[in-house]
Amino acid sequence: MKQAIWRRVGPFTGLLSVALIFAGLSIHGYPDIRPTDSQLAKWLADVDPNSFRLGIYIEQVGIVLFLPFAAWLYGYLRRRDSSWLPVAMLAAAASHVTVSLPLNEIYVGLVDRAHKGLDIHLAQTVIAINQEWFDMTGIVLGLFLVAAGAVMLHGSALARVAAVATILIGLAQVVSSPIGLSTTPAAMLPYVWMIAVAGYYTFRPGQEPEAEPGLSRTQVATGLPATS
């Protein structure tokens, strides 16, 4: 029973992750990419610190929920491939969350100091560092997707098509990072992928548990040794 629930809750955390990330983003917003001094000064003057902090908190929860989704995906793929690839995928997911969380907190500190007096050139430096930091997170997220896609190649013909798409999305993240991930359509592709994967495994009809190596379907269904 617990495993059946986890099979639904695991992928559902992926849907919830995407929903909270974009809900938080819609509340707090960000300054323009590489803004001019006047654009940044106007944004800092107009932003409400309390709303900004609330939006950031909601987005941070969404980012953290990427971890249980990745843990569920690890368990699912591990049954098909016991090599190092699922481990690398899970490690990349944990690394992505680890390097992403501090970014938003830096913005919170910037907004807080802006209402207490902040030199615009110092603010521009912080914004530039954050932008470059964000763009490089695509490398880690790309590794997660490439590793996941590589494991999926062992599945059916349809699964292999999805695997190739996953690998290509991952490579797009890596390639786009040096030129500015947030300025390319590649930045949205992982969220589309998460919605597709998480949505399918959350809402698809229940299926019979898969037999483990060395066990017959009778053993799996009944829990008893199969008799001839």
N, C-alpha and C positions, 0 to 999 in steps of 0.2 A: 504494500500500500504506500509506504513512504517513498519507495523508488518511483512509483507511478506519479506521485505528487511532484517529486523533484524533476521528473521528466517534463513537467509543465512549467514549474516555477523557474527552473534554470533558464530556458529560452525566454520566458516572460520578462526576466530581469533585463534582457537585451532591449526589448520594446520599451520598458520603463526607463532605461538609461537614455535612449534617444529622445523620448518625450520630455524628460526632465532637463536634458541639456538644452534643447531648443526653447523650452518654457522659460528657463533661467535666462537664456540669451535674449529673449523677447522683452524681459523685464529690465535688465541692466544695460544691454547694448555695449558697444565698444567705440572708441574713436576711429576716425577714418584710417585706412592703411596709409602709413607714411604721411601724416597730416602736416600741413603748414603750421607755423607758430600761431597764426590767428585761428585756424580751425581747431587746434588742440586747446587753445585758451578758451574758446567759446564752449567746447564740449565740457571742459572741466568746470566752467562756471555754471553751466546749465544742469549738470548731473546731480541728482538727489542722492546723498550718501546712503541714506537708509534703504531706499529702493534698490540702489546699486548693490549694497551688501546682501539684501534678500535674494536678488537675482543670482548673484555669485554663489550663494549658499545652495540654491536649488540646482544650479549647474554642477557644482562640485559633487553633490549627492548623485547626480546622473553619471558623472565620470566614474565615481567609485563603483557604481552598479555594473560597470563594464567588467569588473573582476568576477562576480559570480556568474555572469554570462560566459566569460572565457573559461571559468572552471567547469561549468556544465559542458561546454563544447570540448574541452580537454577530455572529460570522462567519456563523452560520446565517441570521439575520434580514437581514443586510446584502445577501445575494443576492436578497432580495425587495424591499428598500426601501433605496435609496442616499441617502435624505434624512438630515437631522440627527437623526432619532429614535433609530436604533441607537447613534449616538455619545452622545446624552444618556443612554441606558440604561446604557451602559458606564461613563460618567463617574459616574453615580449609584451604580453598584455599587462603584466604587473609593472614592467618598466615604463610602459606608456602612461599608466595611471600615476606612477611616482613622479615622472617628469612633467606631467600636465598640471597637477594640483597647485604647485607653487606659482604658476603663471597668473592665475586669477587673483591670488592673494597679493601679489605685487600690485595689480591694478587697484585693489581695495586700499592698500597703503597710499598709492598715488592720489586717489580721489580724496582720501582723508587729509593728506597734507596740502592738497590744492586749496582747501577751504581755510587753511591756516597760514597761507603764504608759501608759494613754491615758485622758484625760478623756472621760466618756461623752457630754458635750454636744458636744465636738469630733467624736466619732465619729458622733453623730446628724447633724451638719452635713455631714460627708462622705457619709453614706448618702443624705441628702436631695438633695445635688447630683448624685450618681450616678443616683438615681432619675429626676430631671428630665431629665438628660442622655440616659438610655436612652429615655425616652418620646419625646424629640424626634428620635431616630434613625429613628423611623417615617416621618418626612417624606421623608427621603432614600430609604429603602427603598420607600416608596410611589411616588416618582418613577420608580424603576427599573421597577416593575411596570406603571405607567401607560404608560410609553414602550414597554415590551415588548408590552403589549396593543394599543397603537395600531398597531404594525407588523404584528401578527398579524391585524389586521382586513382585510388585503389578501389573505388566504388563502381556502380553501374555506369552505363553509357551516359545517362542523364546527369549523374553525379560528376562524371568527368568533365562534362560541358560546364557545370557550375564551378568545378575546380579550376578550370582554365580561366574563367571569368574572375574568380577570386584572386588567382595569382596575378593577373593583369592589373587588377585594381591595386594590389599591393605594390607592384612594380611602379605604377603611376604615382603612388605616394612617395616612393623613394626618389624617383626621377624629378618630381615636382619640388621637392624640398629645397634644393639649392636656388631655384629661380623664384621661390615665393609660393608656398603651398596654398595660402589663403587667397591668392589671386587667380587660381586655376580651378576648373570644374572638378579636378581630382579631389579636392577637399570634401566634397559632398558624397563621393562614391562609397566610402566606408559606412556611412549612415544608411544609405540605400541598401547596401549589402546586409547590414545588421537587421534592418526591418524585414527584409526578405527571408533571411535564415530564421530569425527569432519568431517571426509571424507564422512561418510554415510549421515549425516544431511546437509552437504553443497551441495552435488551433487545429492541426490535422487530427483525423480520427485516431483513436487508440489502436495500437498494433500489438501483436503477440510478441512477448519478449524474445530476443534473439538467443539462439543456442550458443553456449560457450564451446570452445574447441574441446572435442572429446565427449560431448554430451549429445544425446539424441533429443528430438523434439518432445518425445514422451517424457523424458526425465525433466525437461524444463517445465512442461505443462503440469506435471503431477508432483514433482519433487521426489519421485520414487525411481529406483533403478528400472530400466526397460527390461522386459522379459521376452524371450524368444518363443 
